[in-house]
Amino acid sequence: MDHRPPSPNPSKPPSPPSRRGLRALPRLPSDPGFWRSPVRGVRFTAALGLVLLIGLTLLFVTGLLSYAAYNPDLASVNDKTPDRGWLGFYLFDWPTHPYWLYRLTQGFHVTVGVALIPVVLAKLWSVIPRFFALPPVTSLAHALERLSLVLLVGGALFEFVTGVLNIQLDYLFPGSFYRLHFYGAWVFFGGFVAHAALKMPKVLRVIRSGELRSGAAEPGAGAVPGAGPDSGPGPGARVGASFADDDLASPAPAAPTVSRRGAFALVGVGSLFMLLTTAGRSIDGPLRRTALLAPHGWENPGDGPNGFQINKTAASVGVRAVDTTDTWRLTVSGPAGDVRLSRAQLLAMAQHTSELPIACVEGWSTSNQSWRGVRLRDLAALAGFPAGPPGVFVESLQPSGAFRSGALRDNQVRDGRSLLALRVNGADLSLDHGFPARIIVPAAPGVLNTKWVAKLTFGAV
């Protein structure tokens, strides 16, 4: 009997690999088969990228507006980035109209930024196979794309992490938040613009194709009919992808546990949750009660006329009650010399009322409070500027720390709503709200509404 193996039949196609062989996936992240989620694909990433293209551009613009509101080109005390060079090309005189301007721009910046966190995380998840792709660089164009990705991802993570730490009042970074966030924003936006330019043709092609709305985009499309969940796609098919260059779709997807529409819904619910638990910090009404993730959101620090949000207490910055007793005097300086005024003398001057909020860089704000005190332009006249009051340099009793002093522009001094406030909501200021006197200016960031004022020098800026 001839025991030799039969000769191969050249007319017979080779047997298909076993089910066991199909289950044996590569273990290295550099192999596309390592990533098995059927949700990944160019359509999923393109949709998230379009949301971020709009959202991150608005965040960048409102962030630059926040920086301009600090008047960094007015005086060195306001400038946390003195070596910014041409990056400050856009700076302009920050207006006082409308009075809620900074509350709107910074509230939008922080609230939308927090709401975009789930979108950013989903976008990073969707493109994670590219981080491990080999070879790392295949051409000059590919090298530029990889460099833009490093700047984009690194910058985004840095901006979101430092931003969240800042709004949660956890200053854990080595250096000024303003400086780090400003330069980080430019690094991020440089990578963002480059990456968007490189990827925009593919994004537009995906959107115009209508594949985002197509049922074929759902995980499972293209699988072998009748095969088990681990049997993989049919020959040449890519699950949930119709684009030949879809390098994000898995060549051997696992059984779908959620549809692509379900994944979008999950991201949307996450963003909605973040929105509802933070938006109330800068919006009056019922949403204040849902701002559970906002340090200055849903709970007031007390009752009564002074029962509204406080950023820093007197004790936290070293201001003692003994420093604000009857011995306190306000020094007003200008061409007329130095004038020292007690609180009783200030109360004897013409009093004016302004209905203004306090809006902070952390994204929280108060509702309008009724402030009463002496107009800054009247104090400028007392200092020797009866017409056309100039800017003013404001100094606090606060012994040290950022923004213990600040400069205001001439337009801010001229505005009749700008006050040296002595009372709020019909009562004397509390110590934590700046007793014996504080600055209140329409549309200015909260830190420029200096508390515990000790000296005003008009014409020094």
DALINRA-V715064 format. One record per backbone hydrogen bond with DSSP energy under -1.0 kcal/mol. CO is the residue of the C=O (numbers start at 1). NH is the residue of the N-H. Records with the same first field share a line. If there is no record, write none. Layout:
# DALINRA-V715064
CO=NH + NH
This chain:
# DALINRA-V715064
9=12
18=22
19=23
23=25
28=31
31=34
32=35
36=254
41=45
42=46
43=47
44=48
45=49
46=50
47=51
48=52
49=53
50=54
51=55
52=56
54=58
55=59
56=60
57=61
58=62
59=63
60=64
61=65
62=66
63=67
64=68
65=69
68=71
71=74
75=78
81=84
84=87
85=88
86=89
88=91
98=101
99=443
100=104
101=105
102=106
103=107
104=108
105=109
106=110
107=111
108=112
109=113
110=114
111=115
112=116
114=117
116=120
117=121
118=122
119=123
120=124
121=125
122=126
123=127
127=130
128=131
129=132
139=143
140=144
141=145
142=146
143=147
144=148
145=149
146=150
147=151
148=152
149=153
150=154
151=155
152=156
153=157
154=158
155=159
156=160
157=161
158=162
159=163
160=164
161=165
162=166
163=167
164=168
165=170
166=169
170=172
173=175
176=180
177=181
178=182
179=183
180=184
181=185
182=186
183=187
184=188
185=189
186=190
187=191
188=192
189=193
190=194
191=195
192=196
193=197
194=198
195=199
196=200
199=203
200=204
201=205
202=206
203=207
204=208
205=209
207=210
210=213
214=217
215=218
218=221
220=223
221=240
222=234
224=227
228=231
232=224
234=237
238=241
243=246
245=247
259=263
260=264
261=265
262=266
263=267
264=268
265=269
266=270
267=271
268=272
269=273
270=274
271=275
272=276
273=277
275=278 + 279
277=293
278=281
279=282
281=365
285=288
286=289
287=290
290=292
291=294
294=297
304=307
306=308
314=319
320=323
321=324
325=328
330=341
331=456
332=339
333=458
334=337
339=332
341=330
342=346
343=347
344=348
346=349
352=373
354=371
356=369
358=366
359=446
360=363
364=360
369=356
370=425
371=354
372=422 + 423
373=352
374=420
375=379
376=380
377=381
378=382
379=383
380=385
381=384
383=336
391=459
392=408
393=457
394=406
395=454 + 455
401=404
404=396
406=394
408=392
409=413
410=414
411=415
415=418
418=376
419=440
420=374
421=438
422=429
423=372
424=427
427=424
430=435
431=434
434=437
437=453
438=421
440=419
441=444
445=448
446=449
448=450
450=439
452=397
454=331
455=395
456=333
457=393
